[in-house]
Amino acid sequence: MSRLAGKVVLVSGATTGIGKVSAEVFAREGAKVVLTGRRAEGEAVAAAIRRDGGTATFVQTDVTDEAAVRRAVEKTIQTYGSLHVLFNNAGGSSNADGKVTEASLDEFWRVIKLDLFGTFLCCRFAIPEIIRAGGGAVINNASMVGIKGELNRDAYTAAKGGVIALTRSMAAEFVREKVRVNAIAPGAVKTERILAMIEANPAAKKAVEIQPLGLIDPLEIAQLAVFLASDESRSITGEVFPISGGR
């Protein structure tokens, strides 16, 4: 298939989980993909995409580092000449989160910096390039907790609620430049990180059990991201798409 033929896509947090699967699906749909992540293992993911006939480059990047994000976008333009789609996937919570009266302050600032500020930085440098390319799409990976909240996740809820608000603000800001900005709001997804959290924390396991349809396959998130990246969604902006497992 080639729903993304001719498009250049930048994916943050692409070394594992949702980001890795999404990068693979973007490439299968014909996109040239730039994978970013803090871990050097991302090069192996990009190499596997190339072996399967796709086009991919890995740029080791910490999305909380302004200079690193700028370099990743510059590398994208140097390598492929343009940028059409940004998938802000980097993020995540941990068992250090909790009630606002008890949560670790270090965890609060960690998730605010990674999930919200990281999204902000990637948009700051990527959106001007998307505009230069004639328009395109920004997809932010938010969370169901940003829509309806969740017990013992106040820091993460604040960060993802900020991502949702930023999504709507940027959609209004850049609609006339033909940049569409949407968010995906997953429930609990079957990734290594989530499985480890469930194993270590009974409260996390209980939160997953309220999803009648069970843990979400990362491929489901990737498939929605492809739709939002493609011209099939050319009239959609400022929206938040839950994939909640029925919760």
WOMOTA-V558443 format. One record per backbone hydrogen bond with DSSP energy under -0.5 kcal/mol. NH is the residue of the N-H (numbers start at 1). CO is the residue of the C=O. E is the energy in kcal/mol with one decimal. If there is no record, write none. Layout:
# WOMOTA-V558443
NH_CO_E / NH_CO_E
This chain:
# WOMOTA-V558443
4_29_-2.9 / 5_2_-1.3 / 6_30_-0.8 / 7_4_-2.2 / 9_32_-2.8 / 10_85_-2.7 / 11_9_-0.5 / 11_34_-2.8 / 12_87_-2.3 / 14_36_-3.1 / 19_16_-0.7 / 20_16_-1.6 / 21_17_-2.3 / 22_18_-2.7 / 23_19_-2.5 / 24_20_-2.0 / 25_21_-2.2 / 26_22_-3.1 / 27_23_-2.1 / 28_24_-2.1 / 29_25_-1.7 / 30_27_-1.9 / 31_26_-2.2 / 32_7_-2.5 / 33_31_-0.6 / 33_55_-2.5 / 34_9_-3.1 / 35_33_-0.6 / 35_57_-3.0 / 36_11_-2.3 / 37_59_-0.8 / 42_39_-1.7 / 43_40_-2.0 / 44_41_-0.9 / 45_41_-1.3 / 46_42_-2.4 / 47_43_-2.5 / 48_44_-2.1 / 49_45_-1.9 / 50_46_-2.2 / 51_47_-2.3 / 52_48_-1.4 / 53_50_-1.7 / 54_49_-2.6 / 55_31_-0.6 / 56_54_-0.5 / 57_33_-2.2 / 59_35_-2.8 / 61_37_-2.3 / 63_61_-0.6 / 65_62_-2.1 / 66_64_-0.7 / 69_65_-2.4 / 70_66_-2.3 / 71_67_-2.3 / 72_68_-2.1 / 73_69_-2.1 / 74_70_-2.5 / 75_71_-2.9 / 76_72_-1.8 / 77_73_-2.0 / 78_74_-2.6 / 79_75_-2.3 / 80_76_-2.8 / 81_77_-1.9 / 84_8_-2.3 / 85_8_-2.0 / 86_137_-2.2 / 87_10_-3.1 / 88_86_-0.7 / 88_139_-2.7 / 89_87_-1.4 / 97_94_-1.5 / 102_99_-1.7 / 103_99_-3.6 / 104_96_-1.5 / 108_104_-2.1 / 109_105_-2.3 / 110_106_-2.0 / 111_107_-2.5 / 112_108_-2.2 / 113_109_-2.3 / 114_110_-2.7 / 115_111_-2.3 / 116_111_-0.9 / 116_112_-0.8 / 117_112_-2.8 / 118_113_-1.2 / 119_115_-0.6 / 120_116_-2.4 / 121_117_-2.9 / 122_118_-2.3 / 123_119_-2.2 / 124_120_-2.3 / 125_121_-1.6 / 126_122_-2.4 / 127_123_-2.2 / 129_125_-0.5 / 129_126_-0.6 / 130_126_-2.1 / 131_127_-2.6 / 132_128_-2.0 / 133_129_-1.6 / 134_131_-1.8 / 135_130_-2.5 / 136_178_-1.9 / 137_84_-2.2 / 138_180_-3.1 / 139_86_-3.1 / 140_182_-2.6 / 141_88_-2.8 / 142_140_-1.0 / 142_184_-3.3 / 144_186_-2.7 / 146_143_-1.1 / 147_144_-1.5 / 148_144_-2.4 / 149_145_-1.6 / 153_150_-1.2 / 154_98_-1.9 / 157_153_-2.7 / 158_154_-2.0 / 159_155_-2.0 / 160_156_-2.8 / 161_157_-2.5 / 162_158_-1.7 / 163_159_-1.7 / 164_160_-2.1 / 165_161_-2.2 / 166_162_-2.7 / 167_163_-2.2 / 168_164_-1.9 / 169_165_-2.2 / 170_166_-2.9 / 171_167_-2.1 / 172_168_-1.7 / 173_169_-2.1 / 174_170_-2.5 / 175_171_-0.7 / 177_174_-1.0 / 178_175_-1.5 / 179_174_-1.9 / 180_136_-2.8 / 180_178_-0.6 / 182_138_-2.4 / 183_239_-2.6 / 184_140_-2.4 / 185_241_-2.9 / 186_184_-0.5 / 187_243_-2.4 / 190_216_-3.2 / 191_189_-2.1 / 195_191_-2.6 / 196_192_-2.0 / 197_193_-2.0 / 198_194_-2.5 / 199_195_-2.0 / 200_196_-1.7 / 201_197_-1.7 / 205_201_-1.7 / 206_202_-2.1 / 207_203_-1.8 / 208_204_-1.7 / 209_205_-1.8 / 210_206_-0.7 / 210_207_-0.6 / 211_208_-2.1 / 212_210_-1.0 / 213_245_-2.9 / 214_211_-2.3 / 216_188_-2.2 / 220_217_-1.8 / 221_217_-0.8 / 222_218_-2.2 / 223_219_-2.5 / 224_220_-1.6 / 225_221_-2.4 / 226_222_-2.3 / 227_223_-1.8 / 228_224_-2.4 / 229_225_-1.7 / 230_226_-1.6 / 233_227_-0.5 / 233_230_-1.4 / 234_231_-1.5 / 236_233_-2.1 / 237_235_-0.5 / 238_181_-3.0 / 241_183_-2.9 / 242_240_-0.7 / 243_185_-2.1 / 247_244_-1.1
